[in-house]
Amino acid sequence: MFTLDDAYIHLALAENIMQGHYGINLNEYSAPASSIIWPFLIAPFSGLAVASYIILIANTVFSLLTLLLFWLTLSPADTPLEGVAEQQTLLNVMLILLIPACNLIGLIFTGMEHSLQVMLAVAIICGLNRESLTARLDWWTLSAIILSPLVRYECLAISLPAAGYLIFRGHRKAGVLAVGVMMMILAGFSLFLVSIGQNPLPNSVTAKSQIVYEQNASSVFVNFVSGIEKSRGVLLAICLLFMLSQVISREIPESKRLLCATVSVSIVLHLLFGQFGWFCRYEIYIWASVLAVIGFMLKPFIYRNSASYGVLEKTLLMFAALFLLCFPYLLVLANIPVGANNIYEQQYQMHRFATEFYKKPVAANDIGFLSYRNPSYILDLWGLASNEALSSRHQAKHEHWMEGLVQSKNIGLAMIYDDWFPEIPDNWHKAGVLTLGKTRITPAMDRVAFYVIKIESSQEIHDLLKKFTLTLPAGVEFVFADNADLESRNGATR
């Protein structure tokens, strides 16, 4: 079981891609995935019973490759100092600490594309580091620059400055080629989405980014202020100051100053357009990249023999830095088991009721596991898989937009977070609430309300819910709404 429901959105899309359709419902198109390439990569395995394990193995491989890239970046081979054994010890300590510092284990269990995203981001930095020393451009560096935005759009914050670095360093053809290929693929995917009646960008991008949805300069400023108010945003701003100090230093070779300038631009772009949080995954690509550059720039200090700072002292300093700077990622590591259990207790139980008991179209705001391996229609009221719901939710001034949507799709049941929808239609009747059995870690809310939309179906749904409650895991509760009220409504329709 993954720690995030979003992973199952990708799987639901992937299983339909294997049937030649792009969307979570086979009878309509939608663009709910935050990644261009990830659903296609996992599509061949999406129909297998071991699909989740294959994704976990793939993410583990990506994380191990990330550590290999860090090893190449932080290796003391290009730092001709004495004390090889001490240097190797410090390198090993750094690699071990980078596992929690970059949330590598936490990303594996999300079941999403972030392990691949971080690997490609660190590959770009590693490649630029090597170029700054040798003036040679490795083929895999160029490949990582091109592929990163296909994994997640925000990687443009690294890929575009990296292409600019190549141009300034004399690799003009490679830099222009990278930008050209990136833009051509991104534009091609947008044209594909438009051709199937979707927005140029996936709804998951539009719904979660105020900048993309509103498309005005004030949204950029609001996003910047929101980011800089967060602890990770402040930390990135401090790292930006360090990078700028390296840029203006005349004691540092020009190639390394240009590298720091490149990463400075990436940090600024993320602060302006990027996001933070959601189980510590939105900012992790830029954070891992910054760590790689800082480690690369500080290698002479880290590996230099000093009477004041030996291996033990430097190790203690690095452990202290881990706890001070990366504490949120340590919390993620500790919360993985409960986070995955949350998905089992909430989204998987919703999936079970929809597929094993109700077996009809439903509406919901969390549609990942609910739509995966579910032949019935799913209406996404939050809008990741529905253009109509997304636009209606943003523009509507009253509750009737939901009523119109569910009626048009012949929906008889809704499973939603009450707090996300302040104005529930008056003719929706709450059947009850599904409540988590453990502390909430990854779901947005710990309670899911079940609403009967068609009054004539009230008794049928009530009976099914009674059977369903007998199969719930220990600790998970379904609390029925006022039965007397439900029965009186049923009687009024007879």
N, C-alpha and C positions, 0 to 999 in steps of 0.2 A: 504494500500500500504506500503510495507516494504521500509526501507531506502537503501537497497543494492540489486543489481540485483542477486548477488550470491545466495540469499535465494531461488530464483526461479529455480536455477540449481538443488538444492536439491529436490524441489517439482517436477520438470520434471523427475528426476531420480526416485523419489518415486512413481509417477503415473505409471511408466513402471515396477517398482518392483512388483506392484500389479497385473501386467499382466504376471509375471514370467520372466521378462527380466531385465538385468542390463545394463543401458545405456540410453541416451536421445533420440536416434533414435531406433525404434523397429527393424530395419533391420540390426543393427550392435551393437556390444558391445563397451562400453566406461566406463571410471572411472573418472568422472569429479568432484566428491564430495570430500571435504576436511575432511570429517568425515566418519568413518566406520559405526557407529550405527545410526546416525541421520536420514538418508534417510529411514531406516527401521522403526524407531520410528514414523515418520510422514506419512509413506505409507498408513496406513488405512484411513487417512483423506484427502489424496492428491486429490482425485476425488470429494470431496464435495465442494459446493459453499462457505462454511464457513471455508475452510481449513486455510486461513490466520488468522481468528479469533481464531481458536483452537490453532494455534502456538503461537499467542500473549498471550493467556491465560496460556498456558504451560510455556512460558518464564517468565510470571509474577509470577507464582507459584515457579519456580526455584529461582527467585530473592528474593522472600519472605523467602524461605528456607535458602538462603544465609544469609539474615539478622538474621534469627534464629540461625544459626551457629556462626555468629559474636557475638550474644548475649551470647551464651554459652561460647565463648572464652573470651569475655571481661567482663563478669559478675563479680561483686566484691565479689561473694559468697566465693571464696577462698582467699580473701584479708581481713583478720580480722582487719578492721580499723573502727573508730567511724564515725558517720555521715551518717546513712543509707539514709536519704532523699537526701543529697548532692550527695552521690554516685549514686543513681538512676537517678538524674538529669543529671549527667555527662555521665552515660551510655546511656541515651536517646539521648543526644546531639551527642554522637559518632555514634550511629546507624543511626540517621538522616543524618549526614555528610557523612557516608559511602555510602549512595545511590548515590550521584554524584561522590564521590571519587573513586568508583569502576565502574563507568559508567553503573550502573545497569539498568537505564531506557533506555539509549542509546542502550544497548545490546538487550533489549526486542524487540525494533522496527527494529533491523536488520533482524529478522525472522530466525536467524541462531542458531547454537548450542552453542554459547558462553555463554549464561545464564546458561545452564546446565554445561558447562565446568568450569565456575567460581564457581558454587555451589559445584562441586566435589572437586575442588582444595582447597576451604576453608574448606570443610568437612575433607580433609586429614589433614590440619593444625590443625583444631579444635580437631580431634581425637588424633593427636600426642601431642598436648598440654595437653589433659586430661590424656594421658598415662604418660607424664612426671611428673604428679602430683600423680597419683594413681598406676602406673605400670600395669594397666589393659588395655587390648586392646579390644575396642568395635568392634563388627562385622561390623558395617557400615563404620568404618575407613578402614578396609581391603577391603570391597566392593568398596569404593571410589578409593582406590589405583589401583585396578584392572580395574575399569570401565573408569577412566579418559583418558587413551590413546585411548580407543575406540571412545571417543567423539572427541578428536583431538590429533594427534600424538605428538605435542609438550608437552603434559602433561606428557610424559615420563620424562621430566626434573624435575617433582615433584614426580612422582610415584616411579621411581628407587631409588632416595635418600631416600624416605620415607620407602621403603622396606629395605634399608640398615640400617636405624634407628631402625627398628623393630629387625633386626638381632643383632645389637650391644646392644640392650636393653634386650636381652634374649628371644625374640619371634622368634626364629630361624625358626621353622616350618612355621609360618605365613608369615615371610619375604620371605622365599624360595618359598612357595606356591604362593605368590603374583607375584613374578618374573616369575615363571614357567607358571602360567595361562596367564599372560599378553603376554609373548613371544609366547605361543602356539596359542593364538587367533590371534595375529598380523601375525604370520607366516602362519596360516591357511587362513587368508584373502588374504595375498600375493599370496599364492598358488592358491586360487580361481581366483584372477585377472590374473595370468599367464595362468591358464587353459582356460580362455576366450580370450586369445591373447593380454592381456594388460601387462604393466610394473608391477613389484612387488609392487610399490607404486602408489597411484592415481596420475593422471596427474596434478591435482590441486596442489599437493605437489611438484611434479617434476618441474612444470612450474614456480612456485613462489619461489623456493629455489635453489639458485646457487650451494649450497653445495651438494644437492641431485643430481642435474643434472650433475655437473662436477666431483663430487666424488674425490676431492683431498684436501690435507692439506691447500694449499694456499687459497682455497675458504673459509675455516673456519676462517682464519686470516682476509680476506677481509670482511667477514660477521661481525666479532667482531669489526673491525675498523668502519664499517658502522653503527653498532648499538651504539657504544660508542660516536659517533659524534652527535647522536640525544639526545634531552633533556631528554627523558625517559630513555635512556641508561645511561646517566650520573647520573640520579637519582637512578637507580638500583645499579650502582657502589658505590654510597654513602651509600646506604642501605647495600651493601655488607660489607663495612668497619665497619658499626655499628654492623652487625652480627659477624664479626670476633673479634671485641672488646669484645663482650659477650662471645665468645668461649674461649678467653685467660684469662678472668677474673676468679680469684679463689674465688671470693665472691658469685658466682652463682652456684647453685647445678649442679652436673654433667649431670643430665637428661636434664636440660634446655640448658646447653652448647652444648650438643649433638644435641638438636633441632635446635639451631642456626647454628651449623655446617652443618646440613642437608639442611637447607634453603640456606645457603651460596653456597653449591654445586648446588642447583637448580638455583640460580641466575647466577652462572658461566656458567652452561649449556645453559641457555637462551641467555646469552650474546654471547656465541660461536656459537650456532646453531639456535637460534630463530630470530624472526622478530619484527618490531615495526610498529605501525600506522594502515593505512587503516580503517579510522573512529574509531581509538583508540580501536581496538579489539584484535590485535595479541599479545600484551604484557599484557593484562589485567588480565589473569589468574595468572601470576607470581606476578604482582603488588598487587592484592587482597590478595594473600598468604603472601606476605611480610608485608602488613599492619596488617594482623591478628597476625603474630608473634611479630611485633613491639609493637602492642597494648597489647599483652599478657605479654611481657617482661617489659613494662612500667606501668603495672597496679599499682604497689605499689606507684609510683610517682603520677599517675593520681588521685588515690583515697585518698592519704594521706592528712590529714588536715595540712594546712600551713598558717601562718600569712601573708606570701607574696603573695601566690597564692590561692585565693578562687575560688568558683564555677564560678563567673563571669570572672575572669582573665583566668582561664583555658579554659572556653568556647571561649573567644576571641582568645586565642592562637590557638585553634583547627580550628576556622573559618579562621584565618590567614593562617594556614598550608594548609587548603583546597584550598584557592585561589593561594597560592604560588606553591604548589606541584601538584595540580590536575586541573589547569586551562584548559588544553586541553579537559578534560572531561566535564567541564562546557560549553565549546563551543559546544561540541557534543549535550549536552542537549538542548541548544538554537537552534541548527540547525536541529533538528529532523523533524519539519514540512516541511522545505524547502528541506531537503534531501529526504524525502519520495515523495514530489512533483516532484523532479528531475526524479525519477524513473518513475513516471506517465507520465511526459512530454517527456521522451526519450525512455526508454526501452519498456514501455507499448504501446507507439505510434508505435514503430517498430513492436511490436507483432500484433497490430491492422492491420497495413498495410499487414503484411505477412499472417494473418489468414482471414481477412475480404475482402481484395482486391486482392492481388497477388495469394495466395493459391497454391504456387509452392515451390520447394526447394530453399533455399537461403543460402548464406554464410555470416558470421558475426564474430566479435571478442568478442562481449558481447552476450552470448547465453542463459542467464537465462530465462527472461520473454519471449524471442523469441521462446524458445523451449517448454515452459510450455503450455499444452493444445493446442498444434499445431501438427496436424497429418502429416504435410509435413516434409521432410528431412531438417535438419539444419547442415551445415558444419561449424565447429568451427575453424576459421583460426588462433586463438591464441593457440589452442591445448589442452585446458582442456578436450574436448570431442573427440579428434582426435590424436592418436599416430602419424599418418603420418604428420599432420600439425605441431605438436610440434617438431618432429625431423627435418622436413624440414625447419621450421622457424629458428631453432638454427644453422643448418648446411649450408643452402643455401647461395650462394654468389650473387644471382641475383633474379629478380622478377619472373622467370619462374616457380618456385615451386608453386606459387599460381595459375597460369594459368593451370598447369597440374592437380592440385587437383580439381579445379572447373569443368574442362572438364570431369574428371573421374566420378564426381558425378552428371553431367548434371545440373549444377547450372547456372541460368540465371541472378541472381541479387545478389549483395554484399552490405551489410550495415556495414561500417567499420569506424574507426577513421583514418583519413589520416596520422596523426602524428605517428601512430604505425607501419605504413608500408611505409617506405620512397620511395620504388620503386614499384609503381603500374604498372601492365602490360599495355603496350601501347594500346592494343586493348580493354581495359576497358574504357567505356565512362561515365563520371560523369553526372548523371541525375540531381543532386541537393544535397542540404545539409539541414538536419533537425537540427534546432537550439533551444536550451532551451529558455524558456520564463523568467526564474528566475536565480538568481545567482547559479552557479554550486557549489554543496557541495559534493555529493557522486559519480556521474559518473566520470570516468577518464578524459573525455573531454566533452565540451558543444556542439560540432558539430559532427553529424554523416553524412558521405558522402554515397550517394546511387550511386552505379555503375552498369550500364547495361553491362553485360558480352557478351550476344548474340546480335549482332547488329540487327538481324531480329526482336528482341523483343522490340526494342527501342520505337517505337510508342505506342505499347500496354502498356508498363510500364509508359510511359509519360502520357498517358490518365488516367491510374489508379491513378497516383500520383496527377493529377489535381483534381480528385474526392476526393482523400484522404485529400488534403489540405483544402477542404471545411469543413472537420469534425474535424480539429485540435483544441485543447483547446486554449482559449484566451492567447495571448502572445507567443505561440509556432509558429515558422515560418518554412516553407519549401521553400527555395530559389532555384529556378530552375537554372541549368547551362545555358550556351549560347544556346538558342533555335535554333538560326540560324545554329550553328555548328551541333546541333543534327539533324536538318532537312536535312542538306547537307549530313550527313553521311547516313541517311535513303535513300536519293535520290541516293546515290552512289551504294546502294545495290539493287535497283530496276531494 
